[in-house]
């Protein structure tokens, strides 16, 4: 594509210019290779996500094999890891809509999760029997509970957004974190632990929380149909694992379901980012005053974005309660550090990138959050450490005497706390070396269709329907060709 031709000159004038105009060097590659489906898949962000997940799984499997862990234990660890990554990917994508697309500094994520989780359980729990001194639910179907969680979180987002979205800078952050704490103390209060409403016993359960039905749809529809046993037999015959994978199969199915939901989140945000609505959100992120001067009702657009992101967080909270917490919930689960973890995942992947959000969630959960504990269990399966020193001074004292065993014993014994320090160190290094994250500051398309005509390889002509060479957030090069 020519880059230095005179304004108004067409392709014929460029060809006769004798090379005065700067042009792209000719390529020896086959022009049809850009339209090859395998090439597009290889260069797309799907390959980044799949490759990242496979690399993470391979690392876990290799560590487990070296440590002598059982195949069942490795399989259970990987499936549980996938489930937790999916939950964090949903939350990170939702936050990316707020911060990465619109520039809304929301640090009340855990509050919207709590509303979604509690609403889901209050709608789906069985109706309490008369005289039972515990809160029950409405006994509604699973799908209705999810819909209720989405609506409740969106309504809370609307209520919070009415006064706070008019604020800027740090004031929105202060409002949202205050909301999250108010929600947590509301569910923890005994005043709403059990309430009689229309002859039914409802409530939040207070500090004890709520306990739903432990019988999952997987138990009802998969185990009773015999599908689980068939899958176990298939894995046993294929990998020679001696049929020991029965219980983790349920977690595998749960993880697959959540990955499908993550794909839905990704598709929704991808479509939103490429729509006129999404382009207005990005304009607000860059300069709200300019977007307002161009005639856009920025307040209305921010409210829509905020409510949509809150609704997605509520859905993620409901799925977190159902799949990760075993259909139980209590206020201690939704602490502010969960919001901090989601922000770390977004910073790792890169704000504004949906692919970065998914990869950031995988890196955070697999390496920074669960990785240290997995390595600890693997090492302790090989080496038996003595009792660890009670203080840091005692651990460092062994190093001075050239005996690293006390220090290693202290390190592995306190791995759960020390991983938070590791998380802080990684954040500091990332902010110093690459503040935009792994996939941040990527080029974005200005429209869903190309606005500038590009030159075709075959004829050298300009066709308004062909895609340009720049990659979108999805990372896929333009695959458009010459139109008739």
C-alpha positions as CSV (number, residue, x, y, z in Angstrom):
1,X,0.0,0.0,0.0
2,X,1.5,3.3,-1.0
3,X,2.3,5.7,1.7
4,X,3.8,8.8,0.0
5,X,1.7,9.5,-3.1
6,X,0.2,12.9,-3.8
7,X,-3.3,13.6,-2.5
8,X,-5.9,12.6,-5.0
9,X,-3.6,10.4,-7.1
10,X,-5.0,7.0,-7.9
11,X,-3.3,3.6,-8.3
12,X,-2.5,4.4,-12.0
13,X,-0.6,7.6,-11.2
14,X,1.3,5.7,-8.5
15,X,2.4,3.1,-11.0
16,X,3.7,5.7,-13.4
17,X,5.5,7.8,-10.8
18,X,8.7,6.0,-11.4
19,X,9.1,4.9,-7.8
20,X,9.1,8.4,-6.3
21,X,6.3,7.5,-3.9
22,X,7.1,5.3,-1.0
23,X,5.5,2.0,-1.1
24,X,5.5,-1.2,0.9
25,X,8.1,-3.7,-0.3
26,X,6.8,-6.6,-2.3
27,X,6.1,-9.8,-0.5
28,X,7.1,-13.2,-1.7
29,X,4.3,-14.8,0.2
30,X,1.3,-16.1,-1.5
31,X,-1.5,-13.5,-1.6
32,X,-4.0,-16.2,-0.9
33,X,-2.2,-17.2,2.3
34,X,-3.8,-14.3,4.2
35,X,-7.2,-15.9,3.5
36,X,-6.1,-19.3,4.6
37,X,-8.3,-20.4,7.6
38,X,-5.4,-22.0,9.3
39,X,-3.3,-18.9,9.0
40,X,-6.1,-16.7,10.5
41,X,-6.5,-19.1,13.4
42,X,-2.8,-19.2,14.0
43,X,-2.5,-15.5,14.1
44,X,-5.7,-14.9,16.0
45,X,-6.0,-14.3,19.8
46,X,-7.7,-17.7,20.1
47,X,-4.2,-19.2,19.5
48,X,-2.8,-17.0,22.3
49,X,-5.5,-18.1,24.8
50,X,-5.3,-21.7,23.9
51,X,-1.5,-21.7,23.9
52,X,-1.4,-19.9,27.2
53,X,-3.7,-22.4,28.8
54,X,-1.8,-25.4,27.3
55,X,1.5,-24.0,28.6
56,X,0.0,-23.5,32.1
57,X,-1.4,-27.1,32.1
58,X,1.8,-28.5,30.9
59,X,3.7,-26.8,33.7
60,X,1.3,-28.2,36.3
61,X,1.5,-31.7,34.8
62,X,5.3,-31.7,34.7
63,X,5.6,-30.5,38.3
64,X,3.2,-33.2,39.4
65,X,5.0,-35.9,37.5
66,X,8.4,-34.8,38.9
67,X,6.9,-34.7,42.4
68,X,5.4,-38.2,42.0
69,X,1.8,-37.1,42.4
70,X,-0.9,-39.5,41.3
71,X,-2.6,-39.0,37.9
72,X,-5.9,-38.5,39.8
73,X,-4.4,-35.8,41.9
74,X,-2.9,-34.0,38.9
75,X,-6.2,-34.3,37.0
76,X,-8.2,-32.9,40.0
77,X,-5.8,-30.0,40.4
78,X,-5.9,-29.0,36.7
79,X,-9.7,-29.2,36.6
80,X,-10.1,-27.1,39.8
81,X,-7.6,-24.7,38.4
82,X,-9.6,-24.3,35.2
83,X,-12.8,-23.7,37.2
84,X,-11.2,-20.9,39.2
85,X,-9.5,-19.3,36.1
86,X,-12.9,-19.2,34.4
87,X,-14.5,-17.4,37.4
88,X,-11.7,-14.8,37.4
89,X,-11.8,-14.5,33.7
90,X,-15.5,-13.5,33.9
91,X,-14.8,-10.9,36.5
92,X,-11.8,-9.5,34.7
93,X,-13.7,-9.2,31.5
94,X,-16.5,-7.4,33.3
95,X,-14.0,-5.0,34.9
96,X,-12.4,-4.5,31.5
97,X,-15.7,-3.1,30.3
98,X,-15.7,-0.6,33.1
99,X,-12.0,0.4,33.2
100,X,-10.5,-0.7,29.9
101,X,-13.4,0.5,27.7
102,X,-15.0,3.4,29.6
103,X,-12.4,4.5,32.2
104,X,-14.7,3.9,35.2
105,X,-12.6,3.2,38.3
106,X,-14.7,0.5,40.0
107,X,-13.2,-1.1,43.1
108,X,-16.5,-2.4,44.4
109,X,-16.5,-5.6,42.4
110,X,-17.0,-7.8,45.4
111,X,-20.2,-6.0,46.3
112,X,-21.9,-6.8,43.0
113,X,-20.6,-10.4,43.2
114,X,-22.2,-10.7,46.7
115,X,-25.5,-9.3,45.5
116,X,-25.5,-11.8,42.6
117,X,-24.5,-14.7,44.8
118,X,-27.0,-14.0,47.5
119,X,-29.9,-13.3,45.1
120,X,-29.2,-16.5,43.3
121,X,-29.4,-18.6,46.5
122,X,-32.4,-16.8,47.9
123,X,-34.3,-17.5,44.6
124,X,-33.2,-21.2,44.2
125,X,-33.1,-22.5,47.7
126,X,-35.9,-24.8,48.8
127,X,-38.9,-23.2,50.6
128,X,-38.3,-23.5,54.4
129,X,-40.6,-25.9,56.2
130,X,-43.0,-24.3,58.7
131,X,-41.4,-24.0,62.1
132,X,-37.9,-24.4,60.9
133,X,-35.6,-21.8,62.4
134,X,-33.6,-21.1,59.3
135,X,-34.0,-19.0,56.2
136,X,-35.3,-20.6,53.0
137,X,-35.7,-19.6,49.5
138,X,-38.4,-19.5,46.8
139,X,-37.5,-22.8,45.2
140,X,-37.2,-21.4,41.7
141,X,-35.3,-23.0,38.8
142,X,-31.5,-22.6,38.3
143,X,-31.9,-20.3,35.2
144,X,-34.4,-18.1,37.0
145,X,-31.8,-17.7,39.8
146,X,-29.1,-16.6,37.4
147,X,-31.5,-14.1,35.7
148,X,-32.4,-12.7,39.1
149,X,-28.7,-12.3,40.0
150,X,-28.1,-10.4,36.8
151,X,-31.0,-8.1,37.3
152,X,-30.3,-7.5,41.0
153,X,-26.6,-6.5,40.3
154,X,-27.7,-4.3,37.4
155,X,-30.2,-2.5,39.6
156,X,-27.6,-2.0,42.3
157,X,-25.3,-0.6,39.6
158,X,-28.0,1.8,38.6
159,X,-28.6,3.0,42.2
160,X,-24.9,3.4,42.8
161,X,-24.3,5.0,39.4
162,X,-27.0,7.7,39.8
163,X,-24.9,9.9,42.1
164,X,-21.4,8.5,41.5
165,X,-21.1,8.5,37.7
166,X,-21.3,12.3,37.8
167,X,-18.1,12.2,39.8
168,X,-14.6,11.8,38.3
169,X,-11.1,10.8,39.3
170,X,-11.0,8.9,42.6
171,X,-14.5,9.8,43.8
172,X,-16.1,6.9,41.9
173,X,-13.6,4.5,43.5
174,X,-14.5,5.8,47.0
175,X,-18.2,5.4,46.3
176,X,-17.9,1.9,44.9
177,X,-15.7,0.5,47.7
178,X,-18.1,2.1,50.3
179,X,-21.0,0.3,48.5
180,X,-19.2,-3.0,48.7
181,X,-18.6,-2.7,52.4
182,X,-22.2,-1.7,53.0
183,X,-23.4,-4.7,51.1
184,X,-21.2,-7.0,53.1
185,X,-22.3,-5.6,56.4
186,X,-25.9,-5.8,55.3
187,X,-25.7,-9.5,54.6
188,X,-23.8,-10.0,57.8
189,X,-26.4,-8.3,59.9
190,X,-28.7,-10.4,62.0
191,X,-31.5,-8.0,61.4
192,X,-32.2,-9.6,58.1
193,X,-31.1,-13.1,59.0
194,X,-34.7,-14.5,58.8
195,X,-37.7,-12.5,57.7
196,X,-41.3,-13.8,57.3
197,X,-42.7,-12.6,53.9
198,X,-46.0,-13.8,52.5
199,X,-46.0,-16.8,54.8
200,X,-42.5,-17.8,53.7
201,X,-39.3,-17.7,55.7
202,X,-36.7,-15.7,53.8
203,X,-33.5,-13.9,54.7
204,X,-29.8,-13.5,54.3
205,X,-28.7,-16.0,57.0
206,X,-26.7,-13.4,58.9
207,X,-23.2,-14.3,59.8
208,X,-23.9,-18.0,59.1
209,X,-24.8,-17.4,55.5
210,X,-27.0,-19.6,53.3
211,X,-26.7,-23.2,52.4
212,X,-28.4,-24.4,49.2
213,X,-29.2,-27.7,47.8
214,X,-26.1,-29.8,47.3
215,X,-27.6,-31.9,44.5
216,X,-26.4,-30.3,41.3
217,X,-27.8,-30.7,37.8
218,X,-24.7,-32.8,37.1
219,X,-25.8,-35.3,39.8
220,X,-29.3,-35.4,38.4
221,X,-28.7,-35.5,34.7
222,X,-25.2,-36.9,34.2
223,X,-24.7,-39.5,37.0
224,X,-28.2,-40.9,36.6
225,X,-27.8,-41.2,32.9
226,X,-24.5,-43.1,33.3
227,X,-22.5,-40.6,31.2
228,X,-19.9,-40.1,33.9
229,X,-19.1,-43.8,34.2
230,X,-18.7,-44.0,30.4
231,X,-16.3,-41.0,30.4
232,X,-14.3,-42.6,33.2
233,X,-14.1,-45.8,31.2
234,X,-13.0,-43.9,28.1
235,X,-10.2,-42.1,30.0
236,X,-9.1,-45.3,31.7
237,X,-8.8,-47.1,28.4
238,X,-7.1,-44.2,26.7
239,X,-4.6,-43.1,29.4
240,X,-4.5,-46.3,31.5
241,X,-5.4,-44.5,34.7
242,X,-7.1,-47.5,36.3
243,X,-10.5,-45.8,36.6
244,X,-9.6,-43.5,39.5
245,X,-11.0,-40.3,37.9
246,X,-14.6,-40.7,39.1
247,X,-15.1,-37.7,41.5
248,X,-13.0,-35.1,39.5
249,X,-15.2,-35.7,36.5
250,X,-17.9,-33.5,38.0
251,X,-15.3,-30.7,38.4
252,X,-14.3,-31.2,34.8
253,X,-17.9,-30.8,33.6
254,X,-18.3,-27.7,35.8
255,X,-15.1,-26.2,34.3
256,X,-16.3,-26.8,30.8
257,X,-19.6,-25.1,31.5
258,X,-17.8,-22.1,32.9
259,X,-15.4,-21.9,30.0
260,X,-18.5,-21.7,27.7
261,X,-19.8,-18.8,29.8
262,X,-16.4,-17.1,29.5
263,X,-16.6,-17.5,25.8
264,X,-20.0,-15.8,25.9
265,X,-18.5,-12.9,28.0
266,X,-15.6,-12.6,25.5
267,X,-18.0,-12.5,22.5
268,X,-20.3,-10.0,24.1
269,X,-17.4,-7.6,24.9
270,X,-15.9,-8.1,21.5
271,X,-19.1,-7.2,19.8
272,X,-19.6,-4.3,22.2
273,X,-16.1,-2.9,21.6
274,X,-16.6,-2.9,17.8
275,X,-20.1,-1.4,17.9
276,X,-20.9,2.4,17.8
277,X,-21.8,2.1,21.5
278,X,-18.3,0.7,22.2
279,X,-16.6,3.4,20.2
280,X,-18.4,6.1,22.3
281,X,-17.2,4.4,25.4
282,X,-13.6,4.5,24.2
283,X,-14.1,8.2,23.4
284,X,-15.3,8.8,26.9
285,X,-12.3,6.9,28.2
286,X,-9.9,9.1,26.3
287,X,-11.6,12.5,26.8
288,X,-15.1,12.8,28.2
289,X,-15.3,16.5,27.5
290,X,-14.5,16.0,23.8
291,X,-17.1,13.2,23.6
292,X,-19.6,15.5,25.3
293,X,-18.8,18.4,22.9
294,X,-19.5,16.1,19.9
295,X,-23.1,15.7,21.1
296,X,-22.8,12.4,23.0
297,X,-24.8,12.0,26.2
298,X,-21.8,10.7,28.1
299,X,-23.8,10.3,31.3
300,X,-26.2,7.9,29.7
301,X,-23.5,5.9,28.0
302,X,-21.5,5.6,31.2
303,X,-24.6,4.4,33.0
304,X,-25.3,1.7,30.4
305,X,-21.7,0.5,30.5
306,X,-21.7,0.5,34.3
307,X,-25.0,-1.4,34.6
308,X,-23.9,-4.0,32.0
309,X,-20.6,-4.6,33.8
310,X,-22.3,-4.8,37.1
311,X,-24.8,-7.3,35.7
312,X,-21.9,-9.5,34.4
313,X,-20.2,-9.3,37.8
314,X,-23.5,-10.4,39.4
315,X,-23.7,-13.4,37.1
316,X,-20.1,-14.3,37.9
317,X,-20.9,-14.1,41.6
318,X,-23.8,-16.4,41.2
319,X,-21.7,-18.9,39.3
320,X,-18.9,-18.6,41.8
321,X,-21.3,-19.4,44.6
322,X,-22.8,-22.4,42.8
323,X,-19.7,-24.0,41.3
324,X,-16.8,-22.9,43.5
325,X,-18.4,-22.7,46.9
326,X,-20.7,-25.7,46.6
327,X,-24.0,-23.7,46.6
328,X,-23.2,-22.1,49.9
329,X,-22.4,-18.5,50.8
330,X,-21.5,-16.4,53.8
331,X,-20.4,-12.7,54.1
332,X,-16.7,-13.6,54.9
333,X,-16.3,-14.8,51.3
334,X,-16.8,-11.4,49.8
335,X,-13.9,-9.4,51.3
336,X,-12.1,-6.5,49.5
337,X,-9.1,-8.5,48.7
338,X,-11.1,-10.3,46.0
339,X,-11.6,-7.0,44.2
340,X,-7.8,-6.5,44.5
341,X,-7.2,-9.9,42.9
342,X,-9.4,-9.1,39.9
343,X,-7.6,-5.8,39.4
344,X,-4.3,-7.6,39.5
345,X,-5.5,-10.0,36.8
346,X,-6.6,-7.0,34.6
347,X,-3.3,-5.2,35.1
348,X,-1.3,-8.3,34.2
349,X,-3.3,-8.9,31.0
350,X,-3.6,-5.3,30.0
351,X,-6.6,-2.9,30.3
352,X,-8.6,-2.6,27.2
353,X,-7.8,-6.0,25.8
354,X,-10.3,-8.8,26.2
355,X,-7.7,-11.4,25.3
356,X,-5.4,-9.9,27.9
357,X,-8.2,-10.1,30.5
358,X,-8.5,-13.9,30.0
359,X,-4.7,-14.5,29.9
360,X,-4.3,-12.2,32.9
361,X,-6.8,-14.2,34.9
362,X,-5.0,-17.4,33.9
363,X,-1.6,-16.1,34.9
364,X,-2.8,-14.7,38.2
365,X,-4.7,-17.8,39.2
366,X,-2.2,-20.4,37.8
367,X,1.1,-18.8,38.7
368,X,0.6,-16.2,41.5
369,X,-2.4,-17.5,43.4
370,X,-2.5,-21.3,43.1
371,X,1.0,-21.9,41.7
372,X,3.0,-21.3,45.0
373,X,0.7,-23.7,46.9
374,X,0.9,-26.3,44.2
375,X,4.7,-26.1,44.2
376,X,4.7,-26.3,48.0
377,X,2.7,-29.5,48.0
378,X,4.8,-31.0,45.2
379,X,8.1,-30.2,47.1
380,X,6.8,-31.5,50.4
381,X,5.8,-34.7,48.6
382,X,9.5,-35.2,47.8
383,X,11.3,-33.7,50.8
384,X,10.3,-33.9,54.4
385,X,11.3,-30.6,56.1
386,X,11.8,-30.3,59.8
387,X,9.7,-28.0,61.9
388,X,10.0,-24.4,60.6
389,X,11.4,-21.6,62.7
390,X,8.7,-19.4,64.4
391,X,10.2,-16.1,63.2
392,X,11.9,-14.7,60.2
393,X,15.0,-14.0,62.2
394,X,15.2,-17.7,63.0
395,X,14.9,-18.6,59.3
396,X,17.5,-16.1,58.2
397,X,19.9,-17.3,61.0
398,X,20.2,-20.6,59.3
399,X,21.4,-18.9,56.1
400,X,24.1,-17.2,58.1
401,X,25.4,-20.5,59.2
402,X,25.2,-21.9,55.7
403,X,22.3,-24.1,56.5
404,X,19.4,-23.4,54.1
405,X,17.0,-26.0,55.6
406,X,15.4,-23.8,58.3
407,X,14.9,-21.0,55.7
408,X,13.3,-23.4,53.2
409,X,11.1,-24.9,55.9
410,X,9.9,-21.5,56.9
411,X,9.4,-20.5,53.3
412,X,7.2,-23.5,52.5
413,X,5.4,-23.5,55.8
414,X,4.3,-19.9,55.2
415,X,3.7,-20.0,51.5
416,X,0.1,-19.0,51.8
417,X,1.1,-15.6,53.2
418,X,4.3,-15.1,51.3
419,X,2.6,-15.4,48.0
420,X,0.9,-12.1,48.7
421,X,4.4,-10.6,49.0
422,X,5.3,-12.3,45.7
423,X,2.2,-10.7,44.2
424,X,3.3,-7.3,45.3
425,X,6.8,-7.7,43.9
426,X,5.4,-8.8,40.5
427,X,3.1,-5.7,40.4
428,X,6.0,-3.4,41.2
429,X,8.2,-4.9,38.5
430,X,5.3,-4.9,36.0
431,X,4.5,-1.2,36.7
432,X,8.2,-0.4,36.2
433,X,8.9,-2.5,33.1
434,X,5.5,-2.8,31.3
435,X,2.7,-0.7,32.9
436,X,0.4,-1.4,30.0
437,X,0.3,-5.1,30.8
438,X,0.9,-8.1,28.4
439,X,-1.5,-7.1,25.7
440,X,-2.3,-3.5,26.6
441,X,-2.2,-0.5,24.2
442,X,-3.0,-2.6,21.2
443,X,-4.3,-1.0,18.1
444,X,-8.1,-0.7,17.9
445,X,-10.4,-0.5,14.9
446,X,-12.4,2.6,14.5
447,X,-15.3,0.8,13.0
448,X,-16.7,-2.7,12.4
449,X,-16.0,-2.2,8.6
450,X,-12.9,-0.5,7.1
451,X,-13.3,3.2,6.6
452,X,-10.3,3.7,4.4
453,X,-10.0,1.9,1.0
454,X,-6.9,-0.3,0.7
455,X,-4.9,-1.6,-2.2
456,X,-5.5,-5.2,-3.3
457,X,-2.5,-7.3,-3.9
458,X,-3.7,-8.9,-7.1
459,X,-4.7,-5.7,-9.1
460,X,-3.2,-2.8,-7.2
461,X,-6.6,-1.2,-7.1
462,X,-8.4,0.3,-4.2
463,X,-11.3,-1.7,-2.8
464,X,-13.4,-0.2,0.0
465,X,-14.3,-3.6,1.3
466,X,-10.9,-5.0,2.1
467,X,-9.5,-5.0,5.6
468,X,-6.4,-3.1,6.5
469,X,-3.3,-4.7,8.0
470,X,-3.8,-3.5,11.5
471,X,-4.9,-6.0,14.1
472,X,-7.9,-5.5,16.3
473,X,-8.2,-6.4,19.9
474,X,-8.9,-9.9,18.7
475,X,-5.5,-9.8,17.0
476,X,-6.8,-11.2,13.7
477,X,-5.4,-9.6,10.6
478,X,-7.9,-8.3,8.2
479,X,-9.1,-11.1,6.1
480,X,-11.2,-9.1,3.6
481,X,-10.5,-9.5,0.0
482,X,-11.5,-7.9,-3.2
483,X,-15.3,-7.5,-3.6
484,X,-17.1,-7.7,-6.9
